[in-house]
Amino acid sequence: MKKYIVIAILLIALAGVAYLTFVIAAIKIVIGSIFLGIMAIALLALWIMWKVNDD
C-alpha cells in the first residue's frame, strides 16, 4: 500500500511540473509575440521615415 502512495505522489508531482513548464512556455511565447509585434511596428516606422526623407 505504501508503494502505491509513493507512486501516486510522484505522478502528481510530475503532472504539476509538466503543467508549470507548459504555462511558463506559453507565457514566454506570448511575451515573445508582443516583442515581435513591437519590432515589426518599429521597422515599419523606420522604413516609412526613410521613404519620406528620401524625397
C-alpha positions, -999 to 999 in steps of 0.1 A, spaced: 0 0 0 28 24 9 44 18 -26 12 29 -43 11 61 -22 47 69 -32 39 63 -69 8 85 -67 27 113 -51 54 111 -77 28 111 -105 11 142 -90 45 159 -87 53 150 -123 19 164 -135 25 196 -116 60 201 -130 47 194 -166 18 218 -161 41 246 -148 65 240 -177 38 244 -203 24 275 -185 58 292 -184 64 283 -220 30 298 -230 38 330 -211 72 332 -229 56 327 -263 31 355 -256 58 379 -244 79 370 -275 50 376 -298 44 410 -282 81 420 -287 80 407 -323 50 429 -330 67 459 -314 98 453 -336 77 449 -367 60 483 -360 93 499 -353 108 486 -386 77 498 -405 80 532 -389 117 533 -398 110 523 -434 83 549 -437 106 576 -423 134 566 -447 110 568 -476 96 602 -466 131 617 -461 144 603 -493 123 626 -514 
